[in-house]
Amino acid sequence: MDIEYLLLLQRFRNSINDALTPFMEAISLFAVTYLIIVPAFIYWCIDKKSGLYTIGSYNVSVAFNAVLKLTACIYRPWIRDSRVIPAGDAITTATGYSFPSGHTTTAVPIYGGLGVCARKVHKWITTLCIVCLVLTAFSRNYLGVHTPQDVAVGILIGTLTLFGMSKLFKYVSAHPEKENYFLLGGILFGIGSIIYITLKSYPMDYVDGKLLVDPQKMMKDGYGDVGMLIAFCTARFIEKTWVKFKPVLTKDSLAVGLVGAVITFFLVQMIGSPLQTLLGLHWGAFAKSFIIITFIVAVWPAVMKHSASKHAEIPENTEIPERIQITEKSEIVA
């Protein structure tokens, strides 16, 4: 039934000469490449707690997805059924295993987190986030690279992560002295996950002498995804212990935040290949994720704080009222 659904979408694509394919590819690409910049900017300039909640949920979700994907080792739809032909360039980016959908698992905690945070103040943002989330999930089926099950489980992982992180933030808000234990737990989980995906066995199936899925490439993705969680926990400890920045909404802070967004864009675009050349496939991917998340959570906040302290009209200890609330009572100590 899942393959028949993909074939139905495939026939529709063909009937309109792939008119929607570039749009669906763009929606998918944005979710896993540049979407992280949105909560980063919110974290820096508008609402630290909401930004941290969204970024943290994203990091937990993708790390868990990586472990599950490399445990299940389920092949892509076109490997399971040769009638499925992915659209456009999707097949070049959708390599490796299929279950669960990584794009969906990325989109749900970010779009969902932003939507949850905005729902009581800016309902139009929540509506927009829901539309973008649904489009991202559907695009994976439309492009023929994931089955409905892959997408459904991706949605489930992201949703459970958002719920769990909301409860965790509420608990830490009431017990701030416990936060370091959770951060240490995240780091230990990440280290254990790296060891697990490195040592476990993988399918070694060949067709016409060619390996269907290269485990080394899949492990690279796993190192990168788990690296985000380790980086988040580490950077959060650094920020809350030494940086302790407080976002202020001014023209100057917005300008510095935009510079940070541009730097993040270039980090995403440019540091992957040099790091892999220097450190190897796996640790290069890990280092890229670690650098990007550390930059977002700890490094650029330090720059924002230093920049704010240099302007007389923005006292260093100024904090604007929260613009967006995670829930009425669920907040992390920031």
ZATOR-814179 format. One record per residue (C-alpha): residue number from 1; residue in one letter; y, x, z. Coordinates in pm, whole numbers. Last residue first. Example, Ala and Ser with C-alpha at 12.3 -4.5 7.8 and 13.67 -1.06 7.14 Angstrom:
// ZATOR-814179
R   drentor   drenti        v        u        w
R         2        s     -106     1367      714
R         1        a     -450     1230      780
// end
This chain:
// ZATOR-814179
R   drentor   drenti        v        u        w
R       334        a     3087     1827     3109
R       333        v     2869     1624     3342
R       332        i     2671     1394     3118
R       331        e     2770     1032     3098
R       330        s     2581      704     3112
R       329        k     2775      446     3315
R       328        e     2954      226     3061
R       327        t     2751      372     2780
R       326        i     2814      670     2559
R       325        q     3186      611     2590
R       324        i     3443      680     2322
R       323        r     3809      756     2365
R       322        e     3775      931     2704
R       321        p     4118      980     2852
R       320        i     4290     1307     2756
R       319        e     4231     1620     2957
R       318        t     4498     1875     3046
R       317        n     4395     2179     3252
R       316        e     4520     2439     3003
R       315        p     4858     2275     2967
R       314        i     4928     2159     2610
R       313        e     5302     2155     2552
R       312        a     5324     2519     2651
R       311        h     5086     2625     2377
R       310        k     4878     2938     2436
R       309        s     4631     2758     2665
R       308        a     4530     2527     2380
R       307        s     4428     2819     2157
R       306        h     4219     2978     2432
R       305        k     4043     2648     2500
R       304        m     3973     2585     2131
R       303        v     3842     2940     2088
R       302        a     3607     2895     2383
R       301        p     3500     2560     2235
R       300        w     3429     2752     1913
R       299        v     3178     2983     2081
R       298        a     2992     2743     2312
R       297        v     2846     2429     2151
R       296        i     2931     2472     1782
R       295        f     2891     2850     1756
R       294        t     2574     2837     1963
R       293        i     2437     2569     1730
R       292        i     2514     2772     1417
R       291        i     2395     3107     1554
R       290        f     2067     2972     1690
R       289        s     1989     2783     1370
R       288        k     2045     3093     1156
R       287        a     1855     3312     1400
R       286        f     1547     3088     1390
R       285        a     1548     3083     1010
R       284        g     1571     3463     1004
R       283        w     1300     3477     1269
R       282        h     1057     3300     1040
R       281        l     1131     3448      697
R       280        g     1208     3804      802
R       279        l     1478     3953     1021
R       278        l     1715     4126      780
R       277        t     1631     3950      455
R       276        q     1595     3621      641
R       275        l     1933     3678      805
R       274        p     2099     3756      474
R       273        s     1948     3443      313
R       272        g     2048     3197      585
R       271        i     2403     3315      657
R       270        m     2585     3154      364
R       269        q     2583     2777      342
R       268        v     2534     2665      701
R       267        l     2769     2937      827
R       266        f     3018     2840      555
R       265        f     3024     2476      667
R       264        t     3049     2581     1033
R       263        i     3352     2795      947
R       262        v     3514     2497      773
R       261        a     3444     2271     1072
R       260        g     3590     2534     1308
R       259        v     3906     2549     1098
R       258        l     3922     2170     1119
R       257        g     3894     2191     1497
R       256        v     4178     2443     1511
R       255        a     4396     2203     1310
R       254        l     4292     1908     1526
R       253        s     4377     2108     1837
R       252        d     4723     2188     1701
R       251        k     4797     1833     1595
R       250        t     4697     1709     1937
R       249        l     4391     1539     2090
R       248        v     4282     1752     2384
R       247        p     3924     1859     2437
R       246        k     3834     2017     2773
R       245        f     3674     2362     2781
R       244        k     3453     2484     3061
R       243        v     3393     2826     2905
R       242        w     3204     3008     3180
R       241        t     2931     2795     3336
R       240        k     2950     2476     3130
R       239        e     2979     2662     2802
R       238        i     2715     2925     2871
R       237        f     2462     2670     2997
R       236        r     2529     2446     2695
R       235        a     2484     2747     2467
R       234        t     2139     2826     2605
R       233        c     2017     2466     2594
R       232        f     2157     2415     2245
R       231        a     2020     2745     2115
R       230        i     1668     2669     2236
R       229        l     1688     2324     2076
R       228        m     1822     2458     1747
R       227        g     1559     2732     1737
R       226        v     1291     2463     1737
R       225        d     1421     2343     1400
R       224        g     1455     2691     1250
R       223        y     1118     2813     1373
R       222        g      955     2496     1240
R       221        d     1114     2537      898
R       220        k      981     2894      882
R       219        m      640     2773      997
R       218        m      634     2549      691
R       217        k      709     2843      466
R       216        q      432     3048      628
R       215        p      189     2757      605
R       214        d      216     2758      222
R       213        v      130     2411      100
R       212        l      -88     2335     -202
R       211        l     -211     2692     -248
R       210        k     -260     2760     -618
R       209        g     -597     2857     -769
R       208        d     -615     2547     -981
R       207        v     -566     2337     -668
R       206        y     -602     2514     -334
R       205        d     -631     2383       22
R       204        m     -561     2613      317
R       203        p     -498     2363      596
R       202        y     -325     2522      899
R       201        s     -450     2686     1219
R       200        k     -238     2719     1532
R       199        l      -98     3055     1646
R       198        t      258     3044     1513
R       197        i      314     2672     1561
R       196        y      200     2700     1922
R       195        i      395     3014     2013
R       194        i      716     2866     1872
R       193        s      649     2538     2054
R       192        g      597     2718     2385
R       191        i      928     2897     2341
R       190        g     1102     2568     2261
R       189        f      946     2390     2556
R       188        l     1055     2678     2780
R       187        i     1412     2653     2647
R       186        g     1419     2277     2697
R       185        g     1284     2311     3050
R       184        l     1550     2569     3131
R       183        l     1817     2323     3017
R       182        f     1653     2050     3222
R       181        y     1648     2270     3531
R       180        n     2009     2373     3470
R       179        e     2115     2008     3479
R       178        k     1985     1943     3830
R       177        e     2305     2036     4016
R       176        p     2486     1772     3815
R       175        h     2291     1492     3987
R       174        a     2468     1162     3910
R       173        s     2590     1279     3570
R       172        v     2255     1451     3520
R       171        y     2076     1118     3566
R       170        k     2304      935     3323
R       169        f     2270     1214     3068
R       168        l     1891     1195     3098
R       167        k     1889      818     3049
R       166        s     2105      852     2738
R       165        m     1884     1139     2622
R       164        g     1575      921     2647
R       163        f     1728      636     2450
R       162        l     1862      863     2176
R       161        t     1529     1048     2161
R       160        l     1334      724     2139
R       159        t     1550      617     1845
R       158        g     1515      949     1663
R       157        i     1138      959     1704
R       156        l     1101      595     1597
R       155        i     1320      640     1290
R       154        g     1113      942     1184
R       153        v      797      738     1249
R       152        a      924      469     1013
R       151        v     1026      724      748
R       150        d      688      893      730
R       149        q      511      557      742
R       148        p      722      429      449
R       147        t      595      723      244
R       146        h      812     1026      174
R       145        v      917     1226     -134
R       144        g      943      946     -390
R       143        l     1321      961     -430
R       142        y     1347      596     -326
R       141        n     1128      653      -23
R       140        r     1346      936      109
R       139        s     1659      747        3
R       138        f     1558      455      226
R       137        a     1596      664      542
R       136        t     1931      804      433
R       135        l     2058      461      324
R       134        v     1953      303      655
R       133        l     2133      573      854
R       132        c     2445      553      638
R       131        v     2461      174      681
R       130        i     2407      201     1056
R       129        c     2677      466     1084
R       128        l     2925      250      892
R       127        t     2857      -46     1121
R       126        t     2903      169     1431
R       125        i     3228      307     1292
R       124        w     3347      -48     1220
R       123        k     3274     -136     1584
R       122        h     3534      109     1711
R       121        v     3569       63     2088
R       120        k     3247      -83     2224
R       119        r     3012       50     1953
R       118        a     3161      397     1921
R       117        c     2915      598     2131
R       116        v     2614      407     2001
R       115        g     2723      455     1640
R       114        l     2782      826     1686
R       113        g     2438      864     1841
R       112        g     2274      656     1570
R       111        y     2435      851     1289
R       110        i     2340     1176     1461
R       109        p     2012     1078     1630
R       108        v     1890      872     1332
R       107        a     1992     1105     1049
R       106        t     1793     1410     1160
R       105        t     1463     1228     1212
R       104        t     1525     1055      881
R       103        h     1575     1383      697
R       102        g     1271     1532      870
R       101        s     1043     1250      756
R       100        p      729     1251      973
R        99        f      490     1330      809
R        98        s      533     1492      468
R        97        y      423     1853      478
R        96        g      562     2130      264
R        95        t      836     2108        7
R        94        a     1095     1837      -25
R        93        t     1378     2055     -160
R        92        t     1229     2135     -503
R        91        i     1062     1794     -532
R        90        a     1392     1616     -483
R        89        d     1544     1773     -793
R        88        g     1553     1445     -983
R        87        a     1303     1184     -873
R        86        p      958     1254     -732
R        85        i      661     1159     -954
R        84        v      391      953     -781
R        83        r      100      894    -1018
R        82        s      -62     1216     -895
R        81        d     -160     1052     -568
R        80        r     -211     1248     -244
R        79        i      -25     1551     -374
R        78        w      252     1327     -508
R        77        p      283     1157     -167
R        76        r      334     1483       29
R        75        y       53     1627      238
R        74        i       -6     1558      606
R        73        c      -10     1864      834
R        72        a      -33     1653     1154
R        71        t       41     1939     1394
R        70        l      309     2106     1185
R        69        k      487     1772     1145
R        68        l      456     1688     1516
R        67        v      600     2023     1625
R        66        a      884     2002     1374
R        65        n      966     1642     1469
R        64        f      992     1740     1835
R        63        a     1242     2011     1749
R        62        v     1434     1779     1515
R        61        s     1471     1513     1783
R        60        v     1572     1745     2067
R        59        n     1843     1908     1856
R        58        y     1980     1577     1730
R        57        s     1988     1422     2077
R        56        g     2181     1725     2203
R        55        i     2434     1705     1921
R        54        t     2488     1331     1979
R        53        y     2518     1357     2356
R        52        l     2743     1663     2333
R        51        g     2977     1485     2094
R        50        s     2991     1179     2318
R        49        k     3064     1389     2625
R        48        k     3324     1610     2462
R        47        d     3531     1328     2316
R        46        i     3810     1401     2067
R        45        c     3870     1758     1956
R        44        w     3574     1989     2003
R        43        y     3291     1740     2059
R        42        i     3423     1506     1788
R        41        f     3438     1799     1545
R        40        a     3080     1898     1631
R        39        p     2969     1536     1599
R        38        v     3089     1540     1235
R        37        i     2983     1896     1145
R        36        i     2617     1808     1210
R        35        l     2626     1592      894
R        34        y     2652     1901      672
R        33        t     2299     2004      579
R        32        v     2029     1758      682
R        31        a     2219     1432      636
R        30        f     2436     1553      347
R        29        l     2134     1641      135
R        28        s     1974     1299      173
R        27        i     2289     1105       83
R        26        a     2354     1340     -209
R        25        e     2000     1293     -343
R        24        m     2038      916     -318
R        23        f     2365      928     -511
R        22        p     2219     1156     -778
R        21        t     1917      920     -816
R        20        l     2111      596     -857
R        19        a     2132      604    -1238
R        18        d     1775      731    -1270
R        17        n     1737      569    -1614
R        16        i     1778      215    -1475
R        15        s     1421      112    -1559
R        14        n     1288      453    -1456
R        13        r     1426      420    -1108
R        12        f     1279       69    -1080
R        11        r      939      196    -1189
R        10        q      961      467     -924
R         9        l     1055      215     -657
R         8        l      741       17     -739
R         7        l      539      340     -744
R         6        l      665      423     -396
R         5        y      560       78     -274
R         4        e      219      118     -436
R         3        i      177      450     -255
R         2        d      241      283       81
R         1        m        0        0        0
// end
